Amino acid sequence: FLPVGVRIRAPDGQRLINFQVSAFFDTALITSGEQAEYTEGAWAGVESTLNDPPESFQLVASDVTSQRTGVVDVGTVNLRVVGSGVTLVSGLLTELISVEGSTQSR
């Protein structure tokens, strides 16, 4: 397995309350299917989507009472290695919502 740690940095002075993050890669070398798994980090209740499709994964969570600031460890996805070589794992942060007091930022 190839462990892929996922961390999100909340804006300075703000609390992270919501996120949606995806990663993409070459299935000739690694896959989110075949017994790949998500291991929870500092954020409980993250919804993970693995093997749908097998060339990506998605992590989503929301907690309006969150007190998480700075760099937040949302967990690790252990991708199944199916080949040898060099590949790029690219990420996309689709949504990040943070708050400072009662104000939301997107």
Sequence and secondary structure as in RCSB ss.txt:
>XXXX:A:sequence
FLPVGVRIRAPDGQRLINFQVSAFFDTALITSGEQAEYTEGAWAGVESTLNDPPESFQLVASDVTSQRTGVVDVG
TVNLRVVGSGVTLVSGLLTELISVEGSTQSR
>XXXX:A:secstr
 EEEEEEEE  TT EEEEEEEEEE  TTTEES TT EEEE SSTT EEEESSSTTEEEEEEE TT    SEEEEE
EEEEEE S S    EEEEEEEEEEETTEEE 
